Amino acid sequence: MRPDLLTLAAELVRREEPFVLATVVRRQPASSAQQGDGALITRAGAFHGWLGGSCTQPTVVREALAAISDGVPRLIALSPDPSRDRRPGVLVFPMTCHSGGTVDIYLEPVLPPARFLVFGVSPVARALARVAAAMGFAVDAADPGANRELFPAAERLWTDLGALGPTTGPKPFAVVATMGERDEEAVLAALAAEPEYLGVVASSKRFAQIRESLAARGARPEALDRIKSPAGLDIGARTPEEIAVSILAEIVQVRRKLAGASKPEAAPAREERDPVCGMTVEVTPTALSAEVGGRTYYFCCGGCRERFRATPDRYLAAAGSGGMA
C-alpha cells in the first residue's frame, strides 16, 4: 500500500469517516494491474490509488460503497468472460478494459467504531463506561469531575460540557447518569451531540421534573420526546453493573434496528444479452451501452460495443434469427 494512501487512511480514521481499502490479490495477463496494487475509496465515492486501467474504477467504486453500507468485505473479479469465471465466494463482473485479462480485488471496509457518550461520575456512569468499552464502543466520558482514574477505559474525557456538539463521524449513543448532579446541563449537552439514542438514568418523577425544567429553558418538545427514561430494558437490574447491562442491551437493540432500516431491500438485478457475443450483462448506470432505433443495447466490453456500432444491422439480424454473428 502506497504511503500516501496510508496517510489518507490515517486521516480518515482520525475524522471517523468510513472508507474501503482495495487490494489486487490476483491477476492474469494482459491486465495492467499487478498483485499488491491498492486503492482507497471514500464514502463520497472518491477513488485514490491504482488498480489497473480506469475502466475498473466504476465497478470497484460501486462495490466499495456497498461494502461501506453493509460493513461486509467482498472479493470481486473483473473478467473478460464472467460466465466462465464463476467461483464460490467471488462476485464476478465484466472486464471492460481493451487489454483484457482478469483481476481479483479484495475490498475491505474500514468503519469507525460506534461512539458511546456517558455523562456523570456516578457508579452507574463508571459501570456504563467499562461495559461499553468491553463491547467495542469508543467511550467518551463527560463531566466536570471526569478523570482518567474514574474512567480508565474512556477514549476521551470532556470536562467542559459546552464543548460538546455534533460530530463528523457516526452519531453517538448517549446516556445521562448524573444522578441528581447537573442533570439538566448534562441532558442539554447530550442533545447538542445529536445522539441516535439518549437515555436518562432517573425515576419517572425525577425525569418529569427534568423535562419541565428543560422545556422552560427552550428545549424542543420533539427532542425531549426522543429521550428514554428510565433508560434500559426492564430486567430487574439493581446493581450499577446490572443497570449498565440493561442500558447497553437496549442500545444494541436500537443499533440493530437502525442498521436494518438503513439497508433498503435490494431490487432484482436487471440483465440484458450482449448482441455481439451473447454474454449476459447486468444493467447498471456504469454498464457499457449503445442506442439504436430508440432501444438501448448493453455490452460486456468496449470491443463488443465498437463492433456493434460499426455494423449494428449485422448483429441485430443475427440476434433476431436466434444466433450470434
FIVEXTI-287398 format. One record per residue (C-alpha): residue in one letter; z negated, x negated, y; chain. Coordinates in steps of 0.1 Angstrom, whole numbers. Example, Ala and Ser with C-alpha at 12.3 -4.5 7.8 and 13.67 -1.06 7.14 Angstrom:
FIVEXTI-287398
A; -78; -123; -45; A
S; -71; -137; -11; A
end
This chain:
FIVEXTI-287398
M; 0; 0; 0; A
R; 10; -14; 34; A
P; -18; -25; 57; A
D; -6; -1; 85; A
L; -8; 28; 61; A
L; -44; 18; 51; A
T; -53; 16; 88; A
L; -39; 50; 94; A
A; -57; 64; 63; A
A; -90; 50; 76; A
E; -84; 66; 110; A
L; -76; 100; 94; A
V; -108; 97; 72; A
R; -128; 90; 103; A
R; -113; 120; 121; A
E; -119; 141; 89; A
E; -82; 151; 87; A
P; -67; 156; 52; A
F; -37; 137; 41; A
V; -18; 126; 10; A
L; -12; 91; -4; A
A; 22; 90; -22; A
T; 30; 61; -46; A
V; 61; 53; -66; A
V; 49; 48; -102; A
R; 82; 47; -120; A
R; 119; 43; -111; A
Q; 152; 40; -128; A
P; 182; 24; -111; A
A; 201; 30; -89; A
S; 172; 44; -68; A
S; 164; 23; -38; A
A; 126; 29; -43; A
Q; 106; 2; -60; A
Q; 75; 7; -81; A
G; 44; 4; -58; A
D; 62; 17; -27; A
G; 39; 40; -8; A
A; 38; 66; 20; A
L; 12; 87; 37; A
I; 18; 124; 46; A
T; -4; 141; 72; A
R; -15; 177; 73; A
A; 12; 182; 101; A
G; 39; 170; 77; A
A; 44; 136; 94; A
F; 58; 110; 69; A
H; 47; 74; 72; A
G; 60; 47; 48; A
W; 88; 42; 23; A
L; 96; 60; -9; A
G; 133; 52; -11; A
G; 161; 69; 7; A
S; 153; 95; 34; A
C; 167; 122; 11; A
T; 135; 121; -9; A
Q; 113; 130; 21; A
P; 118; 168; 23; A
T; 107; 173; -14; A
V; 78; 148; -10; A
V; 65; 164; 22; A
R; 67; 199; 8; A
E; 48; 190; -24; A
A; 23; 169; -4; A
L; 15; 199; 18; A
A; 10; 220; -13; A
A; -14; 193; -26; A
I; -34; 194; 6; A
S; -36; 232; 3; A
D; -48; 234; -32; A
G; -65; 199; -34; A
V; -48; 191; -67; A
P; -29; 158; -72; A
R; 5; 160; -88; A
L; 32; 138; -103; A
I; 67; 146; -92; A
A; 101; 132; -103; A
L; 133; 132; -84; A
S; 162; 131; -109; A
P; 200; 135; -107; A
D; 197; 157; -137; A
P; 165; 177; -135; A
S; 174; 199; -165; A
R; 174; 169; -188; A
D; 144; 151; -173; A
R; 117; 177; -181; A
R; 84; 161; -191; A
P; 49; 175; -196; A
G; 28; 173; -165; A
V; 57; 163; -143; A
L; 73; 185; -116; A
V; 110; 176; -116; A
F; 133; 182; -86; A
P; 169; 173; -78; A
M; 176; 137; -66; A
T; 200; 143; -37; A
C; 205; 106; -27; A
H; 240; 93; -32; A
S; 227; 63; -50; A
G; 213; 85; -78; A
G; 186; 71; -100; A
T; 152; 86; -109; A
V; 119; 81; -91; A
D; 85; 93; -101; A
I; 59; 97; -73; A
Y; 22; 103; -76; A
L; 8; 125; -48; A
E; -30; 122; -43; A
P; -46; 144; -17; A
V; -74; 129; 3; A
L; -96; 157; 17; A
P; -127; 154; 39; A
P; -160; 164; 23; A
A; -174; 198; 32; A
R; -199; 193; 60; A
F; -235; 208; 59; A
L; -254; 212; 91; A
V; -291; 218; 89; A
F; -314; 225; 118; A
G; -351; 218; 118; A
V; -376; 193; 102; A
S; -394; 218; 81; A
P; -399; 212; 43; A
V; -371; 236; 37; A
A; -348; 218; 61; A
R; -355; 185; 43; A
A; -350; 200; 9; A
L; -317; 215; 20; A
A; -305; 181; 32; A
R; -314; 165; -2; A
V; -298; 192; -23; A
A; -267; 194; -2; A
A; -262; 156; -3; A
A; -266; 157; -41; A
M; -239; 184; -42; A
G; -214; 161; -23; A
F; -217; 176; 11; A
A; -217; 154; 42; A
V; -250; 162; 57; A
D; -258; 164; 94; A
A; -295; 169; 104; A
A; -301; 184; 139; A
D; -334; 185; 156; A
P; -351; 166; 184; A
G; -375; 152; 158; A
A; -350; 143; 132; A
N; -351; 107; 120; A
R; -339; 86; 91; A
E; -373; 87; 74; A
L; -373; 125; 72; A
F; -336; 127; 63; A
P; -326; 96; 43; A
A; -296; 114; 27; A
A; -281; 126; 61; A
E; -249; 110; 72; A
R; -256; 118; 108; A
L; -286; 127; 129; A
W; -284; 149; 160; A
T; -314; 148; 183; A
D; -296; 164; 212; A
L; -286; 199; 202; A
G; -265; 202; 233; A
A; -241; 176; 219; A
L; -230; 198; 190; A
G; -198; 217; 192; A
P; -166; 224; 173; A
T; -154; 195; 151; A
T; -118; 183; 145; A
G; -124; 184; 107; A
P; -133; 213; 85; A
K; -158; 239; 98; A
P; -193; 231; 86; A
F; -217; 253; 67; A
A; -249; 256; 88; A
V; -285; 266; 81; A
V; -313; 270; 107; A
A; -346; 262; 90; A
T; -366; 255; 122; A
M; -393; 280; 110; A
G; -406; 290; 145; A
E; -398; 258; 163; A
R; -370; 262; 189; A
D; -353; 289; 167; A
E; -332; 304; 194; A
E; -320; 270; 207; A
A; -311; 260; 171; A
V; -291; 292; 164; A
L; -272; 288; 197; A
A; -263; 252; 188; A
A; -253; 263; 153; A
L; -230; 290; 168; A
A; -214; 264; 191; A
A; -204; 244; 159; A
E; -183; 275; 148; A
P; -195; 273; 112; A
E; -179; 290; 82; A
Y; -214; 302; 72; A
L; -246; 304; 92; A
G; -278; 313; 76; A
V; -313; 315; 92; A
V; -345; 310; 72; A
A; -367; 337; 86; A
S; -382; 371; 78; A
S; -362; 402; 88; A
K; -388; 409; 115; A
R; -386; 374; 130; A
F; -348; 373; 129; A
A; -347; 407; 147; A
Q; -367; 390; 175; A
I; -344; 360; 175; A
R; -313; 383; 177; A
E; -327; 403; 205; A
S; -335; 371; 225; A
L; -301; 356; 219; A
A; -283; 389; 229; A
A; -303; 388; 262; A
R; -290; 352; 267; A
G; -254; 364; 264; A
A; -246; 357; 227; A
R; -217; 377; 215; A
P; -226; 406; 191; A
E; -198; 397; 167; A
A; -211; 361; 164; A
L; -246; 374; 158; A
D; -233; 398; 131; A
R; -220; 369; 111; A
I; -254; 353; 107; A
K; -270; 357; 73; A
S; -307; 362; 74; A
P; -327; 358; 53; A
A; -304; 330; 41; A
G; -298; 326; 4; A
L; -294; 346; -28; A
D; -323; 367; -39; A
I; -335; 346; -69; A
G; -372; 350; -62; A
A; -374; 315; -46; A
R; -408; 303; -34; A
T; -409; 265; -30; A
P; -388; 246; -4; A
E; -366; 233; -32; A
E; -361; 267; -48; A
I; -352; 281; -13; A
A; -328; 253; -8; A
V; -311; 260; -42; A
S; -308; 297; -33; A
I; -291; 289; 0; A
L; -268; 263; -14; A
A; -258; 288; -42; A
E; -249; 313; -15; A
I; -229; 287; 3; A
V; -210; 278; -29; A
Q; -202; 315; -33; A
V; -189; 317; 3; A
R; -170; 285; 0; A
R; -152; 295; -32; A
K; -142; 329; -17; A
L; -128; 311; 13; A
A; -108; 288; -9; A
G; -94; 317; -28; A
A; -85; 336; 3; A
S; -66; 306; 18; A
K; -42; 304; -12; A
P; -15; 330; -9; A
E; -1; 343; -42; A
A; 30; 323; -49; A
A; 62; 342; -49; A
P; 85; 337; -78; A
A; 109; 308; -72; A
R; 145; 319; -64; A
E; 172; 299; -83; A
E; 209; 296; -79; A
R; 236; 279; -100; A
D; 254; 249; -86; A
P; 291; 260; -87; A
V; 302; 224; -93; A
C; 280; 211; -122; A
G; 263; 243; -133; A
M; 228; 229; -127; A
T; 201; 254; -118; A
V; 189; 247; -82; A
E; 156; 261; -67; A
V; 164; 277; -33; A
T; 141; 262; -7; A
P; 145; 256; 31; A
T; 155; 220; 23; A
A; 179; 227; -5; A
L; 215; 215; 0; A
S; 238; 243; 7; A
A; 273; 253; 20; A
E; 286; 287; 31; A
V; 320; 301; 21; A
G; 332; 336; 27; A
G; 299; 347; 41; A
R; 280; 336; 9; A
T; 257; 306; 6; A
Y; 260; 283; -24; A
Y; 234; 257; -34; A
F; 238; 222; -49; A
C; 218; 197; -69; A
C; 230; 168; -48; A
G; 252; 157; -19; A
G; 281; 147; -42; A
C; 284; 182; -56; A
R; 283; 197; -22; A
E; 310; 174; -8; A
R; 333; 181; -38; A
F; 328; 218; -33; A
R; 335; 216; 4; A
A; 368; 197; -3; A
T; 382; 224; -27; A
P; 359; 254; -28; A
D; 386; 277; -43; A
R; 388; 255; -74; A
Y; 351; 258; -82; A
L; 348; 294; -73; A
A; 377; 303; -96; A
A; 361; 283; -124; A
A; 328; 300; -119; A
G; 345; 334; -119; A
S; 361; 326; -152; A
G; 327; 316; -167; A
G; 333; 278; -168; A
M; 329; 248; -146; A
A; 357; 227; -133; A
end
